[in-house]
């Protein structure tokens, strides 16, 4: 195995086998992994919010939002020499970390993040082949570029591979 590249919140990375990419602490955030098995190239973006157009001053970090983050990840994958038709996606996160009694949309940001990511992937014509989203616990994910495996770890839940 190569090196493990760590990305933070609202961060993004693209690499090739034998390297892997990880991000820690996905609560309501989503880890969107794109993978091309022909070139063994993988990319991961740690998305915080569903829609940059709903924020008055979104800033200049595209990785923060589902719409701009997926776009940026696709752009970087294509720059790395990947054909868009070879890309598949896997996503994890989108948990409901807090329960709000008033059914406010704030408590539902995880669901909205997941829906926004699915919609953006569909818009790009990228197949979503696996996901581990929702429920009420945080996740740490690792994308292995040699196999395309997406490892999901959660405290007290063991490890899942999708």
PyMOL CGO cylinders between C-alpha atoms (Angstrom):
from pymol import cmd
from pymol.cgo import CYLINDER

trace = [
    CYLINDER, 0.00, 0.00, 0.00, 1.09, 3.54, -0.74, 0.3, 1, 1, 1, 1, 1, 1,
    CYLINDER, 1.09, 3.54, -0.74, 0.45, 6.55, 1.43, 0.3, 1, 1, 1, 1, 1, 1,
    CYLINDER, 0.45, 6.55, 1.43, -2.80, 7.56, 3.11, 0.3, 1, 1, 1, 1, 1, 1,
    CYLINDER, -2.80, 7.56, 3.11, -3.78, 11.11, 2.15, 0.3, 1, 1, 1, 1, 1, 1,
    CYLINDER, -3.78, 11.11, 2.15, -5.89, 12.86, 4.80, 0.3, 1, 1, 1, 1, 1, 1,
    CYLINDER, -5.89, 12.86, 4.80, -8.41, 15.51, 3.88, 0.3, 1, 1, 1, 1, 1, 1,
    CYLINDER, -8.41, 15.51, 3.88, -10.26, 17.74, 6.29, 0.3, 1, 1, 1, 1, 1, 1,
    CYLINDER, -10.26, 17.74, 6.29, -13.75, 19.22, 6.36, 0.3, 1, 1, 1, 1, 1, 1,
    CYLINDER, -13.75, 19.22, 6.36, -14.60, 21.00, 3.08, 0.3, 1, 1, 1, 1, 1, 1,
    CYLINDER, -14.60, 21.00, 3.08, -11.44, 19.54, 1.55, 0.3, 1, 1, 1, 1, 1, 1,
    CYLINDER, -11.44, 19.54, 1.55, -10.71, 17.51, -1.59, 0.3, 1, 1, 1, 1, 1, 1,
    CYLINDER, -10.71, 17.51, -1.59, -8.00, 15.23, -3.00, 0.3, 1, 1, 1, 1, 1, 1,
    CYLINDER, -8.00, 15.23, -3.00, -7.40, 13.07, -6.05, 0.3, 1, 1, 1, 1, 1, 1,
    CYLINDER, -7.40, 13.07, -6.05, -4.73, 10.36, -6.22, 0.3, 1, 1, 1, 1, 1, 1,
    CYLINDER, -4.73, 10.36, -6.22, -3.82, 7.08, -7.90, 0.3, 1, 1, 1, 1, 1, 1,
    CYLINDER, -3.82, 7.08, -7.90, -3.02, 3.58, -6.68, 0.3, 1, 1, 1, 1, 1, 1,
    CYLINDER, -3.02, 3.58, -6.68, -1.29, 2.52, -4.53, 0.3, 1, 1, 1, 1, 1, 1,
    CYLINDER, -1.29, 2.52, -4.53, -2.35, 5.53, -2.47, 0.3, 1, 1, 1, 1, 1, 1,
    CYLINDER, -2.35, 5.53, -2.47, -5.58, 5.92, -0.50, 0.3, 1, 1, 1, 1, 1, 1,
    CYLINDER, -5.58, 5.92, -0.50, -7.58, 8.93, 0.75, 0.3, 1, 1, 1, 1, 1, 1,
    CYLINDER, -7.58, 8.93, 0.75, -9.33, 9.31, 4.10, 0.3, 1, 1, 1, 1, 1, 1,
    CYLINDER, -9.33, 9.31, 4.10, -11.49, 11.82, 5.89, 0.3, 1, 1, 1, 1, 1, 1,
    CYLINDER, -11.49, 11.82, 5.89, -12.52, 11.70, 9.55, 0.3, 1, 1, 1, 1, 1, 1,
    CYLINDER, -12.52, 11.70, 9.55, -15.67, 12.61, 11.35, 0.3, 1, 1, 1, 1, 1, 1,
    CYLINDER, -15.67, 12.61, 11.35, -18.39, 12.65, 8.72, 0.3, 1, 1, 1, 1, 1, 1,
    CYLINDER, -18.39, 12.65, 8.72, -21.50, 13.54, 10.71, 0.3, 1, 1, 1, 1, 1, 1,
    CYLINDER, -21.50, 13.54, 10.71, -24.12, 15.28, 8.60, 0.3, 1, 1, 1, 1, 1, 1,
    CYLINDER, -24.12, 15.28, 8.60, -21.30, 15.85, 6.07, 0.3, 1, 1, 1, 1, 1, 1,
    CYLINDER, -21.30, 15.85, 6.07, -20.93, 13.54, 3.07, 0.3, 1, 1, 1, 1, 1, 1,
    CYLINDER, -20.93, 13.54, 3.07, -17.77, 11.90, 1.81, 0.3, 1, 1, 1, 1, 1, 1,
    CYLINDER, -17.77, 11.90, 1.81, -18.18, 11.61, -1.96, 0.3, 1, 1, 1, 1, 1, 1,
    CYLINDER, -18.18, 11.61, -1.96, -15.75, 9.13, -3.52, 0.3, 1, 1, 1, 1, 1, 1,
    CYLINDER, -15.75, 9.13, -3.52, -15.22, 8.87, -7.26, 0.3, 1, 1, 1, 1, 1, 1,
    CYLINDER, -15.22, 8.87, -7.26, -13.24, 6.00, -8.72, 0.3, 1, 1, 1, 1, 1, 1,
    CYLINDER, -13.24, 6.00, -8.72, -12.01, 4.91, -12.14, 0.3, 1, 1, 1, 1, 1, 1,
    CYLINDER, -12.01, 4.91, -12.14, -10.89, 1.29, -12.16, 0.3, 1, 1, 1, 1, 1, 1,
    CYLINDER, -10.89, 1.29, -12.16, -9.16, 1.54, -15.56, 0.3, 1, 1, 1, 1, 1, 1,
    CYLINDER, -9.16, 1.54, -15.56, -6.64, 4.12, -14.30, 0.3, 1, 1, 1, 1, 1, 1,
    CYLINDER, -6.64, 4.12, -14.30, -7.00, 3.23, -10.59, 0.3, 1, 1, 1, 1, 1, 1,
    CYLINDER, -7.00, 3.23, -10.59, -7.61, 6.90, -9.86, 0.3, 1, 1, 1, 1, 1, 1,
    CYLINDER, -7.61, 6.90, -9.86, -9.71, 7.94, -6.90, 0.3, 1, 1, 1, 1, 1, 1,
    CYLINDER, -9.71, 7.94, -6.90, -10.99, 11.21, -5.54, 0.3, 1, 1, 1, 1, 1, 1,
    CYLINDER, -10.99, 11.21, -5.54, -12.71, 12.23, -2.33, 0.3, 1, 1, 1, 1, 1, 1,
    CYLINDER, -12.71, 12.23, -2.33, -14.49, 15.41, -1.28, 0.3, 1, 1, 1, 1, 1, 1,
    CYLINDER, -14.49, 15.41, -1.28, -15.80, 16.16, 2.24, 0.3, 1, 1, 1, 1, 1, 1,
    CYLINDER, -15.80, 16.16, 2.24, -19.02, 18.13, 1.72, 0.3, 1, 1, 1, 1, 1, 1,
    CYLINDER, -19.02, 18.13, 1.72, -20.64, 20.14, 4.54, 0.3, 1, 1, 1, 1, 1, 1,
    CYLINDER, -20.64, 20.14, 4.54, -23.74, 21.76, 3.03, 0.3, 1, 1, 1, 1, 1, 1,
    CYLINDER, -23.74, 21.76, 3.03, -26.14, 20.93, 0.20, 0.3, 1, 1, 1, 1, 1, 1,
    CYLINDER, -26.14, 20.93, 0.20, -26.33, 24.08, -1.91, 0.3, 1, 1, 1, 1, 1, 1,
    CYLINDER, -26.33, 24.08, -1.91, -23.97, 27.03, -2.41, 0.3, 1, 1, 1, 1, 1, 1,
    CYLINDER, -23.97, 27.03, -2.41, -26.75, 29.07, -4.03, 0.3, 1, 1, 1, 1, 1, 1,
    CYLINDER, -26.75, 29.07, -4.03, -28.66, 29.18, -0.73, 0.3, 1, 1, 1, 1, 1, 1,
    CYLINDER, -28.66, 29.18, -0.73, -25.82, 30.94, 1.10, 0.3, 1, 1, 1, 1, 1, 1,
    CYLINDER, -25.82, 30.94, 1.10, -25.49, 34.71, 0.82, 0.3, 1, 1, 1, 1, 1, 1,
    CYLINDER, -25.49, 34.71, 0.82, -21.70, 34.67, 0.90, 0.3, 1, 1, 1, 1, 1, 1,
    CYLINDER, -21.70, 34.67, 0.90, -20.53, 31.14, 0.03, 0.3, 1, 1, 1, 1, 1, 1,
    CYLINDER, -20.53, 31.14, 0.03, -16.85, 32.08, -0.02, 0.3, 1, 1, 1, 1, 1, 1,
    CYLINDER, -16.85, 32.08, -0.02, -14.40, 30.59, -2.46, 0.3, 1, 1, 1, 1, 1, 1,
    CYLINDER, -14.40, 30.59, -2.46, -14.14, 26.99, -1.25, 0.3, 1, 1, 1, 1, 1, 1,
    CYLINDER, -14.14, 26.99, -1.25, -16.09, 24.81, -3.69, 0.3, 1, 1, 1, 1, 1, 1,
    CYLINDER, -16.09, 24.81, -3.69, -15.49, 21.67, -1.57, 0.3, 1, 1, 1, 1, 1, 1,
    CYLINDER, -15.49, 21.67, -1.57, -17.86, 22.94, 1.13, 0.3, 1, 1, 1, 1, 1, 1,
    CYLINDER, -17.86, 22.94, 1.13, -21.08, 22.40, -0.88, 0.3, 1, 1, 1, 1, 1, 1,
    CYLINDER, -21.08, 22.40, -0.88, -22.62, 19.41, -2.68, 0.3, 1, 1, 1, 1, 1, 1,
    CYLINDER, -22.62, 19.41, -2.68, -23.19, 21.28, -5.94, 0.3, 1, 1, 1, 1, 1, 1,
    CYLINDER, -23.19, 21.28, -5.94, -19.78, 22.91, -6.30, 0.3, 1, 1, 1, 1, 1, 1,
    CYLINDER, -19.78, 22.91, -6.30, -17.89, 20.13, -4.48, 0.3, 1, 1, 1, 1, 1, 1,
    CYLINDER, -17.89, 20.13, -4.48, -19.05, 17.36, -6.83, 0.3, 1, 1, 1, 1, 1, 1,
    CYLINDER, -19.05, 17.36, -6.83, -18.31, 19.63, -9.80, 0.3, 1, 1, 1, 1, 1, 1,
    CYLINDER, -18.31, 19.63, -9.80, -14.80, 20.34, -8.50, 0.3, 1, 1, 1, 1, 1, 1,
    CYLINDER, -14.80, 20.34, -8.50, -14.10, 16.66, -7.83, 0.3, 1, 1, 1, 1, 1, 1,
    CYLINDER, -14.10, 16.66, -7.83, -15.24, 15.70, -11.35, 0.3, 1, 1, 1, 1, 1, 1,
    CYLINDER, -15.24, 15.70, -11.35, -13.05, 18.48, -12.81, 0.3, 1, 1, 1, 1, 1, 1,
    CYLINDER, -13.05, 18.48, -12.81, -10.00, 17.26, -10.87, 0.3, 1, 1, 1, 1, 1, 1,
    CYLINDER, -10.00, 17.26, -10.87, -10.61, 13.64, -11.86, 0.3, 1, 1, 1, 1, 1, 1,
    CYLINDER, -10.61, 13.64, -11.86, -10.79, 14.64, -15.54, 0.3, 1, 1, 1, 1, 1, 1,
    CYLINDER, -10.79, 14.64, -15.54, -7.57, 16.68, -15.11, 0.3, 1, 1, 1, 1, 1, 1,
    CYLINDER, -7.57, 16.68, -15.11, -5.93, 13.53, -13.74, 0.3, 1, 1, 1, 1, 1, 1,
    CYLINDER, -5.93, 13.53, -13.74, -6.66, 11.80, -17.06, 0.3, 1, 1, 1, 1, 1, 1,
    CYLINDER, -6.66, 11.80, -17.06, -9.87, 9.96, -16.22, 0.3, 1, 1, 1, 1, 1, 1,
    CYLINDER, -9.87, 9.96, -16.22, -12.68, 9.49, -18.75, 0.3, 1, 1, 1, 1, 1, 1,
    CYLINDER, -12.68, 9.49, -18.75, -15.98, 10.61, -17.24, 0.3, 1, 1, 1, 1, 1, 1,
    CYLINDER, -15.98, 10.61, -17.24, -17.76, 7.50, -18.56, 0.3, 1, 1, 1, 1, 1, 1,
    CYLINDER, -17.76, 7.50, -18.56, -15.43, 5.31, -16.43, 0.3, 1, 1, 1, 1, 1, 1,
    CYLINDER, -15.43, 5.31, -16.43, -16.31, 7.04, -13.15, 0.3, 1, 1, 1, 1, 1, 1,
    CYLINDER, -16.31, 7.04, -13.15, -18.43, 5.44, -10.44, 0.3, 1, 1, 1, 1, 1, 1,
    CYLINDER, -18.43, 5.44, -10.44, -19.42, 7.03, -7.14, 0.3, 1, 1, 1, 1, 1, 1,
    CYLINDER, -19.42, 7.03, -7.14, -19.78, 5.85, -3.57, 0.3, 1, 1, 1, 1, 1, 1,
    CYLINDER, -19.78, 5.85, -3.57, -21.02, 8.08, -0.76, 0.3, 1, 1, 1, 1, 1, 1,
    CYLINDER, -21.02, 8.08, -0.76, -21.12, 7.92, 3.02, 0.3, 1, 1, 1, 1, 1, 1,
    CYLINDER, -21.12, 7.92, 3.02, -22.22, 10.18, 5.87, 0.3, 1, 1, 1, 1, 1, 1,
    CYLINDER, -22.22, 10.18, 5.87, -25.32, 12.32, 5.96, 0.3, 1, 1, 1, 1, 1, 1,
    CYLINDER, -25.32, 12.32, 5.96, -26.18, 11.34, 9.51, 0.3, 1, 1, 1, 1, 1, 1,
    CYLINDER, -26.18, 11.34, 9.51, -28.80, 13.07, 11.61, 0.3, 1, 1, 1, 1, 1, 1,
    CYLINDER, -28.80, 13.07, 11.61, -26.47, 14.02, 14.44, 0.3, 1, 1, 1, 1, 1, 1,
    CYLINDER, -26.47, 14.02, 14.44, -28.94, 15.99, 16.55, 0.3, 1, 1, 1, 1, 1, 1,
    CYLINDER, -28.94, 15.99, 16.55, -32.62, 15.61, 17.03, 0.3, 1, 1, 1, 1, 1, 1,
    CYLINDER, -32.62, 15.61, 17.03, -34.71, 18.73, 16.89, 0.3, 1, 1, 1, 1, 1, 1,
    CYLINDER, -34.71, 18.73, 16.89, -38.25, 18.62, 18.21, 0.3, 1, 1, 1, 1, 1, 1,
    CYLINDER, -38.25, 18.62, 18.21, -39.52, 21.35, 15.91, 0.3, 1, 1, 1, 1, 1, 1,
    CYLINDER, -39.52, 21.35, 15.91, -38.77, 19.43, 12.68, 0.3, 1, 1, 1, 1, 1, 1,
    CYLINDER, -38.77, 19.43, 12.68, -36.58, 22.31, 11.51, 0.3, 1, 1, 1, 1, 1, 1,
    CYLINDER, -36.58, 22.31, 11.51, -34.58, 21.87, 8.33, 0.3, 1, 1, 1, 1, 1, 1,
    CYLINDER, -34.58, 21.87, 8.33, -31.40, 22.39, 10.36, 0.3, 1, 1, 1, 1, 1, 1,
    CYLINDER, -31.40, 22.39, 10.36, -31.76, 18.96, 11.91, 0.3, 1, 1, 1, 1, 1, 1,
    CYLINDER, -31.76, 18.96, 11.91, -32.16, 17.42, 8.49, 0.3, 1, 1, 1, 1, 1, 1,
    CYLINDER, -32.16, 17.42, 8.49, -28.99, 18.73, 6.86, 0.3, 1, 1, 1, 1, 1, 1,
    CYLINDER, -28.99, 18.73, 6.86, -27.59, 15.19, 6.50, 0.3, 1, 1, 1, 1, 1, 1,
    CYLINDER, -27.59, 15.19, 6.50, -30.57, 14.05, 4.40, 0.3, 1, 1, 1, 1, 1, 1,
    CYLINDER, -30.57, 14.05, 4.40, -30.42, 17.21, 2.32, 0.3, 1, 1, 1, 1, 1, 1,
    CYLINDER, -30.42, 17.21, 2.32, -26.67, 16.75, 1.77, 0.3, 1, 1, 1, 1, 1, 1,
    CYLINDER, -26.67, 16.75, 1.77, -27.20, 13.16, 0.57, 0.3, 1, 1, 1, 1, 1, 1,
    CYLINDER, -27.20, 13.16, 0.57, -30.06, 14.17, -1.74, 0.3, 1, 1, 1, 1, 1, 1,
    CYLINDER, -30.06, 14.17, -1.74, -28.05, 17.06, -3.19, 0.3, 1, 1, 1, 1, 1, 1,
    CYLINDER, -28.05, 17.06, -3.19, -25.03, 14.81, -3.85, 0.3, 1, 1, 1, 1, 1, 1,
    CYLINDER, -25.03, 14.81, -3.85, -27.19, 12.14, -5.54, 0.3, 1, 1, 1, 1, 1, 1,
    CYLINDER, -27.19, 12.14, -5.54, -28.79, 14.81, -7.74, 0.3, 1, 1, 1, 1, 1, 1,
    CYLINDER, -28.79, 14.81, -7.74, -25.43, 16.33, -8.73, 0.3, 1, 1, 1, 1, 1, 1,
    CYLINDER, -25.43, 16.33, -8.73, -23.94, 12.92, -9.59, 0.3, 1, 1, 1, 1, 1, 1,
    CYLINDER, -23.94, 12.92, -9.59, -26.99, 12.18, -11.75, 0.3, 1, 1, 1, 1, 1, 1,
    CYLINDER, -26.99, 12.18, -11.75, -26.56, 15.54, -13.49, 0.3, 1, 1, 1, 1, 1, 1,
    CYLINDER, -26.56, 15.54, -13.49, -22.96, 14.53, -14.37, 0.3, 1, 1, 1, 1, 1, 1,
    CYLINDER, -22.96, 14.53, -14.37, -24.12, 11.09, -15.54, 0.3, 1, 1, 1, 1, 1, 1,
    CYLINDER, -24.12, 11.09, -15.54, -22.01, 9.34, -12.87, 0.3, 1, 1, 1, 1, 1, 1,
    CYLINDER, -22.01, 9.34, -12.87, -23.44, 6.09, -11.49, 0.3, 1, 1, 1, 1, 1, 1,
    CYLINDER, -23.44, 6.09, -11.49, -23.83, 5.93, -7.70, 0.3, 1, 1, 1, 1, 1, 1,
    CYLINDER, -23.83, 5.93, -7.70, -23.02, 2.26, -7.04, 0.3, 1, 1, 1, 1, 1, 1,
    CYLINDER, -23.02, 2.26, -7.04, -22.98, 2.18, -3.22, 0.3, 1, 1, 1, 1, 1, 1,
    CYLINDER, -22.98, 2.18, -3.22, -23.84, 4.32, -0.22, 0.3, 1, 1, 1, 1, 1, 1,
    CYLINDER, -23.84, 4.32, -0.22, -23.88, 4.26, 3.56, 0.3, 1, 1, 1, 1, 1, 1,
    CYLINDER, -23.88, 4.26, 3.56, -25.88, 7.31, 4.59, 0.3, 1, 1, 1, 1, 1, 1,
    CYLINDER, -25.88, 7.31, 4.59, -28.25, 8.46, 7.29, 0.3, 1, 1, 1, 1, 1, 1,
    CYLINDER, -28.25, 8.46, 7.29, -28.83, 7.08, 10.79, 0.3, 1, 1, 1, 1, 1, 1,
    CYLINDER, -28.83, 7.08, 10.79, -27.37, 8.93, 13.77, 0.3, 1, 1, 1, 1, 1, 1,
    CYLINDER, -27.37, 8.93, 13.77, -23.64, 8.26, 13.98, 0.3, 1, 1, 1, 1, 1, 1,
    CYLINDER, -23.64, 8.26, 13.98, -20.47, 9.72, 12.53, 0.3, 1, 1, 1, 1, 1, 1,
    CYLINDER, -20.47, 9.72, 12.53, -18.25, 7.89, 10.09, 0.3, 1, 1, 1, 1, 1, 1,
    CYLINDER, -18.25, 7.89, 10.09, -14.61, 7.84, 9.02, 0.3, 1, 1, 1, 1, 1, 1,
    CYLINDER, -14.61, 7.84, 9.02, -14.03, 6.75, 5.42, 0.3, 1, 1, 1, 1, 1, 1,
    CYLINDER, -14.03, 6.75, 5.42, -11.05, 5.48, 3.42, 0.3, 1, 1, 1, 1, 1, 1,
    CYLINDER, -11.05, 5.48, 3.42, -10.97, 5.13, -0.37, 0.3, 1, 1, 1, 1, 1, 1,
    CYLINDER, -10.97, 5.13, -0.37, -8.40, 2.60, -1.64, 0.3, 1, 1, 1, 1, 1, 1,
    CYLINDER, -8.40, 2.60, -1.64, -7.34, 3.42, -5.20, 0.3, 1, 1, 1, 1, 1, 1,
    CYLINDER, -7.34, 3.42, -5.20, -5.88, -0.02, -5.94, 0.3, 1, 1, 1, 1, 1, 1,
    CYLINDER, -5.88, -0.02, -5.94, -9.30, -1.71, -5.51, 0.3, 1, 1, 1, 1, 1, 1,
    CYLINDER, -9.30, -1.71, -5.51, -11.91, 1.07, -5.36, 0.3, 1, 1, 1, 1, 1, 1,
    CYLINDER, -11.91, 1.07, -5.36, -13.00, -0.22, -1.95, 0.3, 1, 1, 1, 1, 1, 1,
    CYLINDER, -13.00, -0.22, -1.95, -14.60, 2.39, 0.29, 0.3, 1, 1, 1, 1, 1, 1,
    CYLINDER, -14.60, 2.39, 0.29, -14.06, 1.46, 3.94, 0.3, 1, 1, 1, 1, 1, 1,
    CYLINDER, -14.06, 1.46, 3.94, -16.45, 2.97, 6.46, 0.3, 1, 1, 1, 1, 1, 1,
    CYLINDER, -16.45, 2.97, 6.46, -15.69, 2.94, 10.18, 0.3, 1, 1, 1, 1, 1, 1,
    CYLINDER, -15.69, 2.94, 10.18, -18.03, 4.08, 12.91, 0.3, 1, 1, 1, 1, 1, 1,
    CYLINDER, -18.03, 4.08, 12.91, -17.49, 3.91, 16.67, 0.3, 1, 1, 1, 1, 1, 1,
    CYLINDER, -17.49, 3.91, 16.67, -19.15, 0.79, 18.02, 0.3, 1, 1, 1, 1, 1, 1,
    CYLINDER, -19.15, 0.79, 18.02, -20.25, -0.33, 14.54, 0.3, 1, 1, 1, 1, 1, 1,
    CYLINDER, -20.25, -0.33, 14.54, -17.17, -2.11, 13.24, 0.3, 1, 1, 1, 1, 1, 1,
    CYLINDER, -17.17, -2.11, 13.24, -15.97, -1.65, 9.67, 0.3, 1, 1, 1, 1, 1, 1,
    CYLINDER, -15.97, -1.65, 9.67, -18.05, -1.84, 6.50, 0.3, 1, 1, 1, 1, 1, 1,
    CYLINDER, -18.05, -1.84, 6.50, -16.72, -2.04, 2.94, 0.3, 1, 1, 1, 1, 1, 1,
    CYLINDER, -16.72, -2.04, 2.94, -18.85, -0.77, 0.06, 0.3, 1, 1, 1, 1, 1, 1,
]
cmd.load_cgo(trace, "trace")
